[in-house]
Amino acid sequence: MNTKPLTKLSEISQGGTELWETFPIYEEDSLREVFWQNYETAIRDSQKKRQSHLVIKASTYTSRRALKPQMIASPQLFTIDPNQRTPFLKKLWAYQVWPIAKAFTVAWLAMSIFFSVINKDGNSYQLLSISAMLLLFFIAGIAYHYWVICRPLADMQLIIDRLGIMREGAGLDHLSIKYSEIADVRKGPIGLQICLKPRGRIQEDRESILLPGALCNYRLVCELLEHHLAHNNQYYHLTS
């Protein structure tokens, strides 16, 4: 049975109404094929008009913002209060550092007990010194991970949140973005659109991020995008 799609009258243009009125119900298949070709053409034209309308609207928005550069590059945008890092650093600690710390602690205790059993005579202290050195290396690794990795990630996440980044997807995979996870990059009138394919616990999810132009001034994001643009030759439209 041939039925028309359920669409409100206000959503149907005059041309679309005329197109549906020409739908051949009892005619031959050749006329129906011509109708569907015209229908697909009308859909493409409608999508082009909508896209051009969005581009014009975005260009108007960015031109207005360009008249007020202090709104885009305001100093407080990139000023990080150490207390604001706390929630993000807690997530990094819970999902990255703490599991490794527990595993290392258990392994170090087992190794220490084993060394103490072997070293009952007290003549050899090399095994215990190796255990102590491993503990110091682990503490240094935790400090390095916090100062060099966690803090910049926390600052980057705070700036992204301040700029009102639109994000889709779940999980904490976006906390540690790698170069290989960037699937699509496109520069538009509003800013940079990035599509990520997380390679973490939720591999089937895709994450879409809109980066406003102001974020391009941030060094970490620039290095991330420059590395991707230098090693990828194909770019795609993001639909999300």
C-alpha positions as CSV (number, residue, x, y, z in Angstrom):
1,M,0.0,0.0,0.0
2,N,1.4,3.4,-1.0
3,T,1.2,5.9,1.8
4,K,2.7,9.4,2.3
5,P,5.1,9.9,5.2
6,L,3.8,11.3,8.4
7,T,4.8,14.9,8.2
8,K,3.2,18.1,9.6
9,L,1.8,20.5,7.1
10,S,4.1,23.3,8.4
11,E,7.2,21.1,7.6
12,I,6.2,20.5,4.0
13,S,7.3,23.0,1.5
14,Q,5.1,24.0,-1.5
15,G,7.4,22.2,-3.9
16,G,7.3,19.1,-1.7
17,T,3.5,19.1,-1.6
18,E,3.4,19.4,-5.4
19,L,5.8,16.5,-5.7
20,W,3.7,14.2,-3.6
21,E,0.6,15.2,-5.6
22,T,2.3,13.7,-8.7
23,F,2.9,10.3,-7.0
24,P,1.7,7.7,-9.6
25,I,-0.5,5.2,-7.7
26,Y,-1.9,3.2,-10.6
27,E,0.5,4.0,-13.4
28,E,3.4,1.9,-14.7
29,D,6.7,1.3,-13.0
30,S,8.6,3.7,-15.3
31,L,6.6,6.7,-14.0
32,R,7.3,5.6,-10.5
33,E,11.0,5.4,-11.2
34,V,10.9,8.9,-12.6
35,F,9.0,10.1,-9.5
36,W,11.5,8.6,-7.1
37,Q,14.4,10.2,-9.0
38,N,12.7,13.5,-8.7
39,Y,12.0,12.8,-5.0
40,E,15.7,12.1,-4.3
41,T,16.7,15.2,-6.2
42,A,14.3,17.3,-4.1
43,I,15.8,15.8,-0.9
44,R,19.4,16.7,-2.0
45,D,18.3,20.2,-2.9
46,S,16.6,20.5,0.5
47,Q,19.8,19.3,2.3
48,K,21.9,21.8,0.3
49,K,19.6,24.6,1.2
50,R,19.7,23.7,4.8
51,Q,23.5,23.3,4.8
52,S,24.0,26.7,3.1
53,H,21.6,28.2,5.6
54,L,23.6,26.8,8.5
55,V,26.8,28.0,7.0
56,I,25.4,31.5,6.5
57,K,24.2,31.5,10.1
58,A,27.5,30.3,11.4
59,S,29.4,32.9,9.4
60,T,27.2,35.6,10.7
61,Y,27.8,34.4,14.3
62,T,31.6,34.2,13.8
63,S,31.7,37.7,12.2
64,R,29.9,39.1,15.2
65,R,32.3,37.4,17.6
66,A,35.2,38.7,15.5
67,L,34.2,42.2,16.4
68,K,34.7,41.4,20.1
69,P,38.1,39.6,20.3
70,Q,38.2,40.0,24.1
71,M,35.3,37.6,24.3
72,I,37.2,34.9,22.5
73,A,40.7,35.4,23.9
74,S,39.8,36.5,27.4
75,P,42.6,35.9,29.9
76,Q,40.4,34.1,32.4
77,L,39.5,31.5,29.8
78,F,43.0,29.9,30.1
79,T,43.5,30.7,33.8
80,I,43.4,27.5,35.8
81,D,42.6,27.4,39.5
82,P,44.4,24.5,41.1
83,N,41.3,23.6,43.1
84,Q,39.3,23.2,39.9
85,R,41.5,20.3,38.9
86,T,40.4,18.2,41.9
87,P,37.3,16.4,40.4
88,F,39.1,15.6,37.2
89,L,42.3,14.4,38.9
90,K,40.2,12.1,41.2
91,K,38.8,10.5,38.0
92,L,42.3,10.0,36.6
93,W,43.5,8.6,39.9
94,A,40.5,6.2,40.2
95,Y,40.7,4.9,36.6
96,Q,44.4,5.1,35.8
97,V,46.7,5.4,38.8
98,W,45.0,3.5,41.5
99,P,44.6,0.1,39.7
100,I,48.3,0.2,38.8
101,A,49.3,1.2,42.3
102,K,47.3,-1.7,43.8
103,A,48.9,-4.2,41.4
104,F,52.4,-2.9,42.1
105,T,51.8,-2.9,45.8
106,V,50.7,-6.5,45.9
107,A,53.7,-7.5,43.7
108,W,56.1,-5.5,45.8
109,L,54.9,-7.0,49.0
110,A,55.1,-10.5,47.6
111,M,58.6,-9.9,46.3
112,S,59.7,-8.4,49.7
113,I,58.4,-11.4,51.5
114,F,60.2,-13.7,49.1
115,F,63.4,-11.8,49.4
116,S,63.2,-11.8,53.2
117,V,62.7,-15.6,53.2
118,I,65.7,-16.1,51.0
119,N,67.8,-13.7,53.0
120,K,67.4,-15.4,56.4
121,D,71.1,-15.6,56.9
122,G,71.5,-11.9,56.5
123,N,74.6,-12.2,54.4
124,S,73.1,-10.8,51.2
125,Y,71.3,-7.4,51.0
126,Q,71.3,-7.1,47.3
127,L,67.7,-8.4,46.9
128,L,66.4,-6.1,49.5
129,S,68.1,-3.1,47.9
130,I,66.6,-4.1,44.5
131,S,63.1,-4.1,46.2
132,A,63.8,-0.7,47.7
133,M,64.9,0.7,44.4
134,L,61.8,-0.6,42.7
135,L,59.7,1.1,45.3
136,L,61.5,4.4,44.7
137,F,61.1,4.1,41.0
138,F,57.4,3.5,41.4
139,I,56.9,6.6,43.6
140,A,58.9,8.6,41.0
141,G,56.7,7.3,38.2
142,I,53.5,8.2,40.1
143,A,54.9,11.8,40.6
144,Y,55.8,12.0,36.9
145,H,52.4,10.8,35.8
146,Y,50.7,13.4,38.0
147,W,52.8,16.4,37.0
148,V,53.5,15.7,33.4
149,I,50.3,13.8,32.2
150,C,47.4,14.3,34.7
151,R,47.7,18.0,35.2
152,P,47.9,19.0,31.5
153,L,44.9,16.7,30.8
154,A,43.0,18.3,33.7
155,D,43.8,21.8,32.4
156,M,42.7,20.8,28.9
157,Q,39.5,19.3,30.1
158,L,38.7,22.4,32.1
159,I,39.2,24.6,29.1
160,I,37.1,22.3,27.0
161,D,34.3,22.5,29.5
162,R,34.5,26.3,29.8
163,L,34.2,26.6,26.0
164,G,31.0,24.5,26.0
165,I,32.3,21.7,23.9
166,M,29.5,19.5,22.5
167,R,30.4,15.9,23.2
168,E,28.6,12.6,22.4
169,G,29.4,9.2,23.9
170,A,30.0,7.8,27.3
171,G,32.8,6.6,29.4
172,L,36.1,8.1,30.3
173,D,37.9,7.3,27.1
174,H,38.3,11.0,26.3
175,L,40.5,11.5,29.3
176,S,43.5,10.1,27.4
177,I,43.2,11.0,23.8
178,K,45.8,9.4,21.5
179,Y,46.7,10.5,18.0
180,S,45.4,7.2,16.6
181,E,42.0,7.7,18.0
182,I,41.2,10.8,15.9
183,A,39.1,9.6,13.0
184,D,37.8,12.7,11.3
185,V,38.9,16.4,11.4
186,R,37.1,19.2,9.6
187,K,37.6,22.9,9.8
188,G,34.3,24.8,9.6
189,P,33.0,28.3,10.1
190,I,32.3,27.7,13.8
191,G,35.5,25.8,14.6
192,L,37.2,22.5,14.3
193,Q,35.1,19.3,14.4
194,I,36.8,16.1,15.5
195,C,35.4,12.6,15.6
196,L,37.2,10.2,17.9
197,K,37.1,6.4,17.9
198,P,38.0,5.5,21.6
199,R,40.2,2.5,21.9
200,G,39.4,2.0,25.6
201,R,36.8,0.1,27.4
202,I,33.9,1.2,25.1
203,Q,35.3,0.6,21.7
204,E,32.0,0.7,19.9
205,D,31.2,4.3,20.9
206,R,32.2,7.2,18.8
207,E,32.7,10.6,20.3
208,S,32.0,13.8,18.4
209,I,33.7,17.0,19.7
210,L,33.3,20.6,18.4
211,L,36.3,22.7,19.1
212,P,35.7,26.5,18.8
213,G,38.3,28.6,17.2
214,A,39.5,29.9,20.6
215,L,40.7,26.5,21.6
216,C,43.1,26.4,18.6
217,N,45.3,28.7,20.6
218,Y,45.9,26.0,23.2
219,R,49.2,24.4,22.7
220,L,48.3,20.8,23.5
221,V,45.3,20.8,21.1
222,C,47.4,22.4,18.4
223,E,50.0,19.7,18.7
224,L,47.4,17.0,18.6
225,L,45.7,18.3,15.5
226,E,48.9,19.2,13.7
227,H,50.2,15.6,14.2
228,H,47.0,14.2,12.9
229,L,46.8,16.5,9.9
230,A,50.4,15.6,9.0
231,H,49.8,11.9,9.0
232,N,46.3,11.7,7.4
233,N,45.4,12.6,3.8
234,Q,41.6,12.0,3.9
235,Y,39.1,14.1,5.7
236,Y,35.4,13.5,6.1
237,H,32.2,15.5,6.9
238,L,31.0,14.9,10.4
239,T,27.3,14.3,10.6
240,S,27.0,14.1,14.4
